[in-house]
Amino acid sequence: MAESAKKPATYADLEAVPPHLVAEIIDGVLRTHPRPSIRHGLTATSLGDELAGPFQKGRGGPGGWIFVIEPELHLHDHVLVPDIAGWRRERLPVVPNTAFTDVSPDWVCEILSGSTETRDRTVKMRIYAEAHVPYFWLIDPRLQILEAFELDHGRWAKIGAWNSDDKVRVAPFNAISFSLADLWPLDPPLGLNEDPTSYYAGDR
């Protein structure tokens, strides 16, 4: 007798995941990974700090955005939890009272770690494109780099890449510039021949 097809994961399955794990539903499959490391979280909050002043509060910038750390996104049949996402205010004029939103962001940033990099660079990147997210950033604190992408006719086009020696000015936040090194304030800059895993041996 042929084995019956496995049923797609449900939201109830996601809610049953222990709180020490981050849970997502991707292509009908429940996927989990450990909560991010402190260093990973520091990168996310440092980036949020760079962007929230000028773009959310209008301090030294145009305002007009809302940012959320680890929002739960319901995109078609998928449930994703990016590290940080942003919406233009006209697309999210009222903050939902629910634990999730089905309004796709205008910008998403994933901060790479050992347990999530492959997923972030493949299936999640594809889903964000399918959901018509206009801008997507990948930040690797281990290598101290940022990669930025813009959606072009349904495909990601790479805008550019920056390292800790650079000032970043990139869409959709090119009204300001910031030092990429400020995203990892407690780490020394990487030399050309240094092994980044020496600082990130415990990165998840």
Z-matrix of the N, CA and C atoms (Angstrom, degrees):
N
C 1 1.456
C 2 1.529 1 108.53
N 3 1.322 2 115.66 1 132.17
C 4 1.462 3 119.76 2 -179.02
C 5 1.524 4 110.20 3 -67.95
N 6 1.299 5 114.92 4 140.51
C 7 1.462 6 119.30 5 178.88
C 8 1.522 7 109.90 6 -69.36
N 9 1.328 8 116.89 7 132.92
C 10 1.455 9 120.61 8 -179.36
C 11 1.516 10 110.31 9 -67.36
N 12 1.321 11 115.83 10 147.34
C 13 1.458 12 120.96 11 -179.54
C 14 1.525 13 109.79 12 -64.19
N 15 1.306 14 114.36 13 141.51
C 16 1.456 15 119.23 14 179.56
C 17 1.515 16 109.82 15 -69.93
N 18 1.320 17 116.40 16 135.83
C 19 1.458 18 120.84 17 -178.69
C 20 1.520 19 109.89 18 -72.08
N 21 1.346 20 116.79 19 143.96
C 22 1.472 21 119.32 20 176.62
C 23 1.521 22 110.56 21 -61.79
N 24 1.311 23 114.88 22 147.97
C 25 1.464 24 119.93 23 177.46
C 26 1.518 25 110.15 24 -63.71
N 27 1.317 26 115.83 25 148.46
C 28 1.456 27 122.22 26 179.88
C 29 1.528 28 110.29 27 -111.17
N 30 1.324 29 114.57 28 168.84
C 31 1.462 30 118.76 29 177.42
C 32 1.526 31 110.96 30 -64.83
N 33 1.335 32 116.53 31 -30.70
C 34 1.465 33 119.75 32 176.09
C 35 1.526 34 110.77 33 -63.35
N 36 1.326 35 117.17 34 -36.81
C 37 1.465 36 120.58 35 175.88
C 38 1.526 37 109.94 36 -61.97
N 39 1.329 38 116.25 37 -42.18
C 40 1.463 39 120.50 38 -179.66
C 41 1.521 40 110.57 39 -64.46
N 42 1.339 41 116.68 40 -43.55
C 43 1.466 42 120.35 41 -178.42
C 44 1.521 43 112.14 42 -64.83
N 45 1.342 44 117.34 43 -22.96
C 46 1.463 45 120.99 44 -178.08
C 47 1.530 46 112.79 45 -83.28
N 48 1.316 47 117.36 46 -6.09
C 49 1.465 48 120.56 47 -179.49
C 50 1.524 49 109.49 48 -69.79
N 51 1.331 50 118.54 49 136.49
C 52 1.480 51 120.64 50 179.57
C 53 1.523 52 111.44 51 -57.97
N 54 1.327 53 117.60 52 147.85
C 55 1.465 54 121.16 53 -173.45
C 56 1.525 55 114.55 54 -67.66
N 57 1.336 56 118.79 55 -13.57
C 58 1.459 57 119.43 56 179.50
C 59 1.529 58 112.13 57 -81.03
N 60 1.343 59 116.70 58 -1.21
C 61 1.462 60 122.10 59 178.16
C 62 1.522 61 110.42 60 -115.41
N 63 1.325 62 117.35 61 149.27
C 64 1.460 63 123.22 62 169.53
C 65 1.518 64 106.97 63 -92.23
N 66 1.338 65 117.05 64 127.92
C 67 1.464 66 121.29 65 -176.24
C 68 1.521 67 110.43 66 -116.69
N 69 1.321 68 115.44 67 139.78
C 70 1.458 69 123.03 68 177.06
C 71 1.528 70 108.51 69 -138.55
N 72 1.330 71 115.68 70 156.87
C 73 1.463 72 121.04 71 172.39
C 74 1.519 73 107.10 72 -116.44
N 75 1.324 74 115.85 73 114.47
C 76 1.464 75 122.26 74 -175.29
C 77 1.519 76 108.80 75 -124.78
N 78 1.314 77 115.91 76 119.30
C 79 1.472 78 121.15 77 -178.68
C 80 1.531 79 110.94 78 53.26
N 81 1.316 80 115.93 79 39.84
C 82 1.459 81 121.21 80 176.36
C 83 1.510 82 115.49 81 81.11
N 84 1.330 83 117.17 82 1.01
C 85 1.467 84 121.39 83 -177.01
C 86 1.532 85 109.52 84 -110.80
N 87 1.324 86 116.46 85 131.57
C 88 1.460 87 121.16 86 175.34
C 89 1.521 88 108.84 87 -76.14
N 90 1.329 89 116.01 88 123.56
C 91 1.467 90 120.77 89 -179.59
C 92 1.523 91 108.32 90 -125.87
N 93 1.306 92 115.64 91 138.92
C 94 1.459 93 120.71 92 -179.78
C 95 1.525 94 110.03 93 -128.74
N 96 1.324 95 115.14 94 157.38
C 97 1.459 96 120.83 95 171.25
C 98 1.521 97 108.22 96 -151.35
N 99 1.329 98 117.63 97 159.66
C 100 1.474 99 119.80 98 -177.72
C 101 1.515 100 111.52 99 -63.25
N 102 1.323 101 114.77 100 155.92
C 103 1.459 102 119.43 101 172.37
C 104 1.525 103 109.17 102 -57.47
N 105 1.341 104 117.72 103 145.51
C 106 1.463 105 119.36 104 -176.99
C 107 1.522 106 112.50 105 -62.16
N 108 1.338 107 114.08 106 155.76
C 109 1.456 108 120.26 107 176.02
C 110 1.532 109 109.99 108 -67.83
N 111 1.321 110 116.62 109 164.95
C 112 1.464 111 121.23 110 177.33
C 113 1.525 112 110.06 111 -59.26
N 114 1.323 113 117.41 112 -42.07
C 115 1.463 114 121.02 113 -178.65
C 116 1.538 115 110.78 114 -63.43
N 117 1.318 116 115.53 115 -40.85
C 118 1.460 117 121.72 116 175.75
C 119 1.532 118 110.52 117 -59.61
N 120 1.336 119 115.50 118 -47.08
C 121 1.458 120 119.70 119 179.88
C 122 1.516 121 112.59 120 -65.63
N 123 1.336 122 117.00 121 -35.04
C 124 1.461 123 120.45 122 178.14
C 125 1.521 124 110.67 123 -63.76
N 126 1.330 125 116.90 124 -38.39
C 127 1.466 126 119.95 125 177.08
C 128 1.524 127 110.38 126 -62.56
N 129 1.339 128 117.27 127 -43.39
C 130 1.467 129 120.82 128 179.68
C 131 1.526 130 111.52 129 -62.92
N 132 1.335 131 117.01 130 -45.99
C 133 1.464 132 118.68 131 -177.93
C 134 1.531 133 111.00 132 -70.18
N 135 1.334 134 117.30 133 -33.38
C 136 1.468 135 119.77 134 177.57
C 137 1.526 136 110.69 135 -65.91
N 138 1.334 137 116.92 136 -40.90
C 139 1.460 138 119.68 137 176.86
C 140 1.522 139 110.58 138 -65.13
N 141 1.340 140 116.40 139 -43.63
C 142 1.459 141 119.18 140 177.42
C 143 1.511 142 112.29 141 -58.94
N 144 1.327 143 116.41 142 -37.18
C 145 1.459 144 120.81 143 178.85
C 146 1.531 145 111.04 144 -65.53
N 147 1.334 146 116.56 145 -40.09
C 148 1.469 147 120.09 146 178.99
C 149 1.528 148 111.37 147 -63.34
N 150 1.336 149 116.57 148 -35.97
C 151 1.462 150 120.29 149 -172.32
C 152 1.528 151 113.29 150 -93.41
N 153 1.332 152 118.10 151 -33.00
C 154 1.464 153 120.02 152 -172.10
C 155 1.521 154 112.52 153 -66.22
N 156 1.330 155 117.60 154 -40.13
C 157 1.461 156 119.00 155 -179.40
C 158 1.516 157 112.75 156 -57.69
N 159 1.329 158 117.85 157 -59.89
C 160 1.465 159 119.09 158 -177.22
C 161 1.525 160 114.43 159 -73.92
N 162 1.331 161 118.39 160 -32.02
C 163 1.463 162 118.99 161 -170.61
C 164 1.524 163 114.23 162 -105.18
N 165 1.322 164 118.41 163 -22.66
C 166 1.462 165 119.69 164 176.29
C 167 1.524 166 110.89 165 -100.48
N 168 1.339 167 116.38 166 -40.44
C 169 1.461 168 120.28 167 -176.48
C 170 1.523 169 112.87 168 -100.82
N 171 1.335 170 117.45 169 -8.44
C 172 1.457 171 120.39 170 179.16
C 173 1.513 172 113.66 171 72.27
N 174 1.316 173 118.72 172 23.60
C 175 1.459 174 122.15 173 179.06
C 176 1.531 175 109.07 174 -92.81
N 177 1.322 176 116.10 175 103.01
C 178 1.453 177 119.79 176 -178.15
C 179 1.507 178 113.96 177 76.70
N 180 1.310 179 116.30 178 15.60
C 181 1.466 180 120.83 179 179.96
C 182 1.516 181 110.68 180 -158.03
N 183 1.335 182 117.26 181 -176.36
C 184 1.460 183 121.05 182 -171.33
C 185 1.516 184 115.79 183 -80.89
N 186 1.360 185 118.71 184 -11.92
C 187 1.460 186 119.42 185 -174.61
C 188 1.519 187 110.83 186 68.26
N 189 1.340 188 115.42 187 -162.85
C 190 1.457 189 120.00 188 173.45
C 191 1.510 190 116.39 189 90.69
N 192 1.350 191 117.69 190 8.23
C 193 1.461 192 120.66 191 -178.62
C 194 1.530 193 110.46 192 -127.43
N 195 1.354 194 114.81 193 160.31
C 196 1.461 195 124.06 194 170.69
C 197 1.527 196 107.16 195 -127.03
N 198 1.342 197 117.31 196 133.12
C 199 1.460 198 121.83 197 179.31
C 200 1.523 199 110.23 198 -119.40
N 201 1.337 200 115.77 199 143.40
C 202 1.459 201 121.43 200 178.60
C 203 1.530 202 108.47 201 -137.25
N 204 1.334 203 115.43 202 132.49
C 205 1.461 204 121.61 203 174.30
C 206 1.529 205 108.89 204 -83.53
N 207 1.309 206 117.11 205 130.23
C 208 1.463 207 124.65 206 178.17
C 209 1.534 208 112.96 207 49.20
N 210 1.335 209 118.45 208 54.13
C 211 1.469 210 119.25 209 174.97
C 212 1.529 211 110.25 210 -72.79
N 213 1.310 212 115.59 211 152.88
C 214 1.467 213 120.61 212 173.53
C 215 1.525 214 107.93 213 -94.55
N 216 1.322 215 116.03 214 115.26
C 217 1.461 216 122.35 215 -176.55
C 218 1.517 217 110.42 216 -105.80
N 219 1.322 218 116.41 217 128.07
C 220 1.454 219 121.77 218 172.58
C 221 1.527 220 107.21 219 -102.92
N 222 1.318 221 115.77 220 102.02
C 223 1.458 222 122.88 221 -176.12
C 224 1.522 223 108.28 222 -114.55
N 225 1.328 224 116.31 223 102.76
C 226 1.468 225 122.05 224 -173.78
C 227 1.529 226 107.85 225 57.94
N 228 1.336 227 118.53 226 -120.43
C 229 1.465 228 120.58 227 -178.67
C 230 1.519 229 112.67 228 -95.92
N 231 1.308 230 117.23 229 7.40
C 232 1.464 231 121.65 230 -176.40
C 233 1.531 232 110.52 231 -102.95
N 234 1.322 233 115.67 232 151.13
C 235 1.455 234 122.46 233 171.31
C 236 1.528 235 106.66 234 -123.31
N 237 1.319 236 116.52 235 113.33
C 238 1.456 237 121.44 236 -176.82
C 239 1.531 238 110.44 237 -120.29
N 240 1.334 239 115.25 238 151.68
C 241 1.463 240 121.77 239 177.09
C 242 1.525 241 107.78 240 -128.16
N 243 1.331 242 118.15 241 89.46
C 244 1.466 243 119.50 242 176.02
C 245 1.520 244 110.51 243 -72.91
N 246 1.331 245 115.75 244 166.08
C 247 1.460 246 118.88 245 179.42
C 248 1.523 247 111.85 246 -69.55
N 249 1.320 248 117.36 247 -38.23
C 250 1.457 249 121.12 248 177.56
C 251 1.526 250 107.75 249 -156.53
N 252 1.320 251 116.06 250 143.69
C 253 1.459 252 120.93 251 179.47
C 254 1.518 253 109.25 252 -141.42
N 255 1.328 254 115.88 253 155.80
C 256 1.453 255 121.34 254 179.96
C 257 1.512 256 111.58 255 -134.98
N 258 1.335 257 114.74 256 145.67
C 259 1.456 258 122.38 257 177.49
C 260 1.528 259 109.12 258 -125.87
N 261 1.310 260 116.57 259 141.07
C 262 1.449 261 120.11 260 168.10
C 263 1.532 262 107.62 261 -68.92
N 264 1.322 263 115.95 262 140.24
C 265 1.468 264 120.19 263 -172.17
C 266 1.526 265 112.71 264 -58.36
N 267 1.317 266 117.46 265 -34.13
C 268 1.463 267 118.21 266 -178.56
C 269 1.526 268 112.18 267 -67.78
N 270 1.335 269 117.31 268 -19.29
C 271 1.462 270 120.48 269 178.55
C 272 1.521 271 112.23 270 -93.91
N 273 1.332 272 117.39 271 -16.61
C 274 1.462 273 121.40 272 176.86
C 275 1.528 274 107.96 273 -138.84
N 276 1.343 275 116.32 274 65.44
C 277 1.466 276 119.52 275 -173.79
C 278 1.524 277 113.60 276 -68.88
N 279 1.336 278 116.88 277 -24.38
C 280 1.462 279 121.38 278 179.21
C 281 1.522 280 107.76 279 -125.17
N 282 1.318 281 116.52 280 127.97
C 283 1.465 282 120.16 281 178.53
C 284 1.526 283 108.79 282 -71.55
N 285 1.348 284 118.16 283 125.27
C 286 1.465 285 119.23 284 -178.06
C 287 1.522 286 112.58 285 -64.66
N 288 1.326 287 116.39 286 150.56
C 289 1.458 288 121.23 287 176.43
C 290 1.523 289 112.19 288 -85.79
N 291 1.327 290 116.81 289 -6.72
C 292 1.454 291 121.52 290 -179.64
C 293 1.526 292 110.20 291 -82.76
N 294 1.329 293 115.53 292 171.53
C 295 1.471 294 121.20 293 178.46
C 296 1.522 295 111.86 294 -81.10
N 297 1.327 296 117.06 295 -0.87
C 298 1.462 297 120.65 296 -175.85
C 299 1.519 298 109.86 297 -146.26
N 300 1.326 299 115.26 298 170.22
C 301 1.462 300 120.71 299 171.92
C 302 1.520 301 109.35 300 -138.50
N 303 1.329 302 115.73 301 147.95
C 304 1.463 303 119.74 302 174.40
C 305 1.530 304 111.12 303 -106.03
N 306 1.335 305 117.00 304 11.79
C 307 1.463 306 121.71 305 173.69
C 308 1.528 307 107.59 306 -86.77
N 309 1.302 308 117.45 307 115.40
C 310 1.459 309 119.81 308 -177.08
C 311 1.525 310 110.11 309 -65.67
N 312 1.333 311 117.90 310 141.62
C 313 1.466 312 120.52 311 -178.05
C 314 1.530 313 111.71 312 -69.64
N 315 1.323 314 115.34 313 165.16
C 316 1.462 315 122.10 314 172.46
C 317 1.528 316 111.25 315 -92.80
N 318 1.314 317 115.89 316 -10.91
C 319 1.462 318 121.86 317 178.62
C 320 1.519 319 108.13 318 -159.50
N 321 1.327 320 115.56 319 138.57
C 322 1.467 321 121.76 320 177.36
C 323 1.514 322 108.40 321 -132.55
N 324 1.335 323 116.04 322 141.94
C 325 1.460 324 121.49 323 173.78
C 326 1.520 325 108.72 324 -127.91
N 327 1.333 326 115.89 325 127.94
C 328 1.454 327 122.41 326 171.87
C 329 1.520 328 108.29 327 -108.45
N 330 1.327 329 116.48 328 132.33
C 331 1.457 330 122.47 329 177.06
C 332 1.527 331 106.96 330 -101.32
N 333 1.306 332 116.10 331 118.92
C 334 1.455 333 121.43 332 -169.36
C 335 1.524 334 111.75 333 -76.56
N 336 1.323 335 114.90 334 142.72
C 337 1.456 336 122.35 335 171.93
C 338 1.521 337 107.40 336 -143.99
N 339 1.318 338 115.74 337 171.16
C 340 1.456 339 119.24 338 -175.09
C 341 1.516 340 114.11 339 -59.16
N 342 1.340 341 117.17 340 -34.58
C 343 1.467 342 120.25 341 -175.53
C 344 1.523 343 113.30 342 -86.25
N 345 1.337 344 117.49 343 -10.53
C 346 1.471 345 118.82 344 -174.28
C 347 1.526 346 114.74 345 -123.50
N 348 1.323 347 118.54 346 -11.07
C 349 1.471 348 119.19 347 -169.71
C 350 1.523 349 113.12 348 -58.67
N 351 1.330 350 117.73 349 -47.31
C 352 1.462 351 119.65 350 -177.92
C 353 1.520 352 110.90 351 -60.59
N 354 1.333 353 116.93 352 -45.14
C 355 1.465 354 121.18 353 -179.61
C 356 1.530 355 111.12 354 -64.06
N 357 1.349 356 116.67 355 -42.48
C 358 1.463 357 120.62 356 -178.99
C 359 1.526 358 111.32 357 -62.87
N 360 1.337 359 116.21 358 -39.98
C 361 1.465 360 120.83 359 -175.14
C 362 1.519 361 114.10 360 -81.48
N 363 1.318 362 117.99 361 -11.62
C 364 1.463 363 120.56 362 -175.27
C 365 1.524 364 110.99 363 -119.36
N 366 1.323 365 117.34 364 -88.78
C 367 1.464 366 119.05 365 -171.35
C 368 1.526 367 113.19 366 -65.20
N 369 1.333 368 117.29 367 -40.18
C 370 1.466 369 117.81 368 -178.87
C 371 1.530 370 110.83 369 -69.33
N 372 1.306 371 116.60 370 -38.88
C 373 1.468 372 120.10 371 176.85
C 374 1.532 373 110.08 372 -60.26
N 375 1.339 374 116.32 373 -40.49
C 376 1.468 375 120.26 374 177.74
C 377 1.521 376 111.33 375 -63.90
N 378 1.335 377 116.96 376 -44.26
C 379 1.460 378 120.45 377 -177.69
C 380 1.522 379 111.03 378 -65.00
N 381 1.326 380 117.70 379 -39.70
C 382 1.459 381 119.84 380 177.64
C 383 1.536 382 110.68 381 -62.00
N 384 1.319 383 116.91 382 -37.76
C 385 1.467 384 119.68 383 176.78
C 386 1.523 385 110.67 384 -66.04
N 387 1.319 386 116.96 385 -42.85
C 388 1.467 387 120.69 386 179.00
C 389 1.523 388 111.54 387 -63.55
N 390 1.326 389 117.21 388 -29.33
C 391 1.465 390 121.92 389 178.49
C 392 1.527 391 112.40 390 -86.63
N 393 1.327 392 116.66 391 3.82
C 394 1.479 393 123.10 392 176.46
C 395 1.527 394 112.60 393 63.70
N 396 1.338 395 116.63 394 36.61
C 397 1.457 396 120.22 395 171.06
C 398 1.531 397 107.33 396 -71.42
N 399 1.336 398 119.38 397 121.53
C 400 1.470 399 119.93 398 -172.18
C 401 1.518 400 115.40 399 -70.74
N 402 1.355 401 117.47 400 -31.82
C 403 1.466 402 120.60 401 -174.32
C 404 1.519 403 109.98 402 -134.46
N 405 1.326 404 115.40 403 142.73
C 406 1.455 405 121.71 404 -176.72
C 407 1.522 406 108.82 405 -142.44
N 408 1.334 407 115.90 406 128.21
C 409 1.463 408 121.07 407 176.72
C 410 1.521 409 109.57 408 -116.64
N 411 1.330 410 114.99 409 144.43
C 412 1.457 411 122.88 410 169.64
C 413 1.526 412 107.76 411 -119.06
N 414 1.323 413 116.74 412 128.29
C 415 1.459 414 121.07 413 177.86
C 416 1.523 415 108.15 414 -120.96
N 417 1.333 416 115.48 415 128.64
C 418 1.458 417 121.14 416 177.79
C 419 1.527 418 108.21 417 -113.62
N 420 1.345 419 118.06 418 101.10
C 421 1.455 420 119.86 419 -179.53
C 422 1.521 421 112.60 420 -68.30
N 423 1.329 422 117.22 421 -21.20
C 424 1.462 423 119.98 422 179.13
C 425 1.528 424 110.91 423 -69.22
N 426 1.337 425 116.33 424 -40.64
C 427 1.461 426 121.69 425 178.44
C 428 1.522 427 112.27 426 -97.10
N 429 1.343 428 116.12 427 -5.41
C 430 1.461 429 122.75 428 -179.67
C 431 1.535 430 111.28 429 56.25
N 432 1.328 431 114.64 430 53.21
C 433 1.469 432 120.52 431 179.01
C 434 1.524 433 110.66 432 -134.68
N 435 1.315 434 115.00 433 156.66
C 436 1.464 435 124.13 434 173.61
C 437 1.517 436 108.42 435 -125.80
N 438 1.334 437 116.91 436 133.91
C 439 1.457 438 122.96 437 172.85
C 440 1.528 439 107.81 438 -118.52
N 441 1.325 440 117.92 439 134.02
C 442 1.462 441 122.21 440 -177.80
C 443 1.522 442 109.96 441 -121.23
N 444 1.351 443 115.09 442 141.12
C 445 1.450 444 121.89 443 -177.51
C 446 1.528 445 109.58 444 -132.81
N 447 1.328 446 115.17 445 150.22
C 448 1.468 447 122.32 446 176.38
C 449 1.523 448 107.98 447 -126.46
N 450 1.341 449 116.19 448 137.85
C 451 1.455 450 120.20 449 -179.99
C 452 1.521 451 109.57 450 -74.29
N 453 1.328 452 116.21 451 127.20
C 454 1.457 453 122.46 452 -177.65
C 455 1.519 454 108.28 453 -132.40
N 456 1.359 455 115.97 454 103.97
C 457 1.462 456 121.49 455 -178.31
C 458 1.533 457 111.65 456 53.44
N 459 1.330 458 115.43 457 44.39
C 460 1.456 459 121.05 458 175.05
C 461 1.512 460 115.22 459 83.73
N 462 1.330 461 117.79 460 1.00
C 463 1.461 462 120.98 461 179.79
C 464 1.522 463 109.83 462 -124.90
N 465 1.321 464 115.75 463 150.86
C 466 1.456 465 119.86 464 179.44
C 467 1.516 466 110.64 465 -80.76
N 468 1.322 467 115.90 466 126.14
C 469 1.460 468 122.72 467 173.42
C 470 1.520 469 107.47 468 -109.31
N 471 1.312 470 116.58 469 127.58
C 472 1.465 471 120.13 470 -177.65
C 473 1.519 472 110.04 471 -75.22
N 474 1.332 473 115.95 472 123.94
C 475 1.461 474 121.45 473 178.00
C 476 1.521 475 110.00 474 -79.23
N 477 1.340 476 116.53 475 -42.33
C 478 1.456 477 120.00 476 -178.89
C 479 1.506 478 111.51 477 169.80
N 480 1.344 479 115.43 478 -179.79
C 481 1.458 480 122.40 479 178.19
C 482 1.521 481 108.55 480 -138.88
N 483 1.333 482 115.97 481 148.14
C 484 1.465 483 122.74 482 -176.11
C 485 1.523 484 109.02 483 -136.26
N 486 1.344 485 116.20 484 152.06
C 487 1.460 486 120.56 485 174.32
C 488 1.519 487 109.75 486 -123.36
N 489 1.324 488 116.15 487 -174.44
C 490 1.464 489 120.39 488 -171.56
C 491 1.524 490 114.07 489 -66.28
N 492 1.316 491 117.61 490 -14.74
C 493 1.462 492 120.04 491 176.98
C 494 1.527 493 112.25 492 -81.06
N 495 1.344 494 116.87 493 -7.24
C 496 1.462 495 120.91 494 -169.25
C 497 1.515 496 113.18 495 -102.38
N 498 1.320 497 114.79 496 150.07
C 499 1.456 498 122.43 497 161.46
C 500 1.523 499 106.76 498 -89.26
N 501 1.324 500 116.56 499 131.63
C 502 1.462 501 121.56 500 -176.05
C 503 1.517 502 109.66 501 -98.38
N 504 1.315 503 116.38 502 126.46
C 505 1.461 504 122.72 503 170.57
C 506 1.527 505 105.67 504 -138.08
N 507 1.323 506 116.59 505 102.66
C 508 1.463 507 119.56 506 -170.48
C 509 1.523 508 110.18 507 -148.47
N 510 1.316 509 116.30 508 146.04
C 511 1.457 510 122.58 509 178.27
C 512 1.532 511 110.62 510 -62.50
N 513 1.325 512 116.01 511 145.64
C 514 1.467 513 127.99 512 5.26
C 515 1.526 514 113.91 513 -90.33
N 516 1.343 515 116.98 514 13.52
C 517 1.466 516 120.17 515 -175.21
C 518 1.531 517 111.09 516 -115.14
N 519 1.332 518 115.92 517 37.11
C 520 1.466 519 119.60 518 -176.36
C 521 1.527 520 112.95 519 -81.65
N 522 1.334 521 117.68 520 10.55
C 523 1.462 522 120.23 521 171.57
C 524 1.526 523 110.79 522 -75.07
N 525 1.323 524 117.41 523 -15.31
C 526 1.466 525 121.67 524 178.88
C 527 1.529 526 108.62 525 -133.15
N 528 1.320 527 115.55 526 170.36
C 529 1.460 528 120.96 527 168.36
C 530 1.522 529 107.67 528 -129.51
N 531 1.326 530 116.16 529 153.78
C 532 1.459 531 120.70 530 176.34
C 533 1.521 532 108.74 531 -146.15
N 534 1.310 533 115.33 532 157.67
C 535 1.461 534 121.16 533 178.79
C 536 1.518 535 109.81 534 -81.46
N 537 1.314 536 116.81 535 125.11
C 538 1.460 537 119.09 536 179.99
C 539 1.528 538 111.22 537 -63.67
N 540 1.325 539 116.81 538 -30.64
C 541 1.467 540 120.39 539 179.89
C 542 1.521 541 112.01 540 -60.74
N 543 1.339 542 118.00 541 -22.99
C 544 1.463 543 120.70 542 -179.71
C 545 1.530 544 112.50 543 -69.84
N 546 1.341 545 118.11 544 -10.86
C 547 1.467 546 120.34 545 -179.81
C 548 1.524 547 111.92 546 -80.04
N 549 1.324 548 117.91 547 -15.49
C 550 1.469 549 121.22 548 176.48
C 551 1.524 550 108.61 549 -134.14
N 552 1.339 551 116.33 550 69.41
C 553 1.472 552 120.99 551 -170.38
C 554 1.528 553 114.20 552 -66.07
N 555 1.324 554 118.10 553 -21.13
C 556 1.460 555 120.10 554 -176.52
C 557 1.524 556 112.95 555 -95.98
N 558 1.326 557 116.91 556 -1.23
C 559 1.461 558 120.33 557 -178.23
C 560 1.519 559 110.81 558 -105.13
N 561 1.325 560 118.14 559 141.16
C 562 1.465 561 119.95 560 175.12
C 563 1.517 562 110.23 561 -70.55
N 564 1.330 563 118.62 562 153.18
C 565 1.460 564 119.95 563 176.00
C 566 1.516 565 110.17 564 -63.81
N 567 1.331 566 115.88 565 145.16
C 568 1.457 567 120.20 566 -179.58
C 569 1.515 568 110.50 567 -78.72
N 570 1.320 569 116.95 568 131.97
C 571 1.456 570 121.13 569 170.89
C 572 1.510 571 110.39 570 -78.61
N 573 1.303 572 117.28 571 166.78
C 574 1.461 573 121.40 572 -175.13
C 575 1.519 574 112.21 573 -61.50
N 576 1.326 575 117.48 574 -31.21
C 577 1.457 576 120.28 575 -174.55
C 578 1.520 577 113.22 576 -107.85
N 579 1.322 578 116.89 577 10.34
C 580 1.459 579 119.76 578 -177.47
C 581 1.515 580 111.07 579 -83.17
N 582 1.321 581 115.33 580 148.04
C 583 1.450 582 122.66 581 176.06
C 584 1.520 583 108.33 582 -89.10
N 585 1.357 584 118.61 583 113.86
C 586 1.466 585 119.37 584 -177.44
C 587 1.513 586 113.52 585 -64.37
N 588 1.340 587 117.79 586 -22.64
C 589 1.461 588 119.31 587 -178.47
C 590 1.524 589 111.43 588 -69.24
N 591 1.345 590 117.46 589 -14.60
C 592 1.468 591 118.65 590 177.03
C 593 1.516 592 111.78 591 -64.26
N 594 1.350 593 116.93 592 -26.38
C 595 1.456 594 120.85 593 177.87
C 596 1.527 595 111.20 594 -94.88
N 597 1.327 596 117.39 595 -18.91
C 598 1.460 597 120.48 596 -169.67
C 599 1.529 598 112.17 597 -123.24
N 600 1.318 599 116.47 598 31.60
C 601 1.462 600 119.40 599 -177.83
C 602 1.522 601 111.55 600 -59.37
N 603 1.336 602 117.92 601 -29.97
C 604 1.461 603 120.51 602 -178.63
C 605 1.504 604 113.80 603 -97.39
N 606 1.325 605 118.69 604 9.31
C 607 1.468 606 121.16 605 -176.02
C 608 1.520 607 110.01 606 -67.52
N 609 1.356 608 114.99 607 136.42
C 610 1.461 609 119.28 608 -177.13
C 611 1.516 610 110.50 609 -107.90
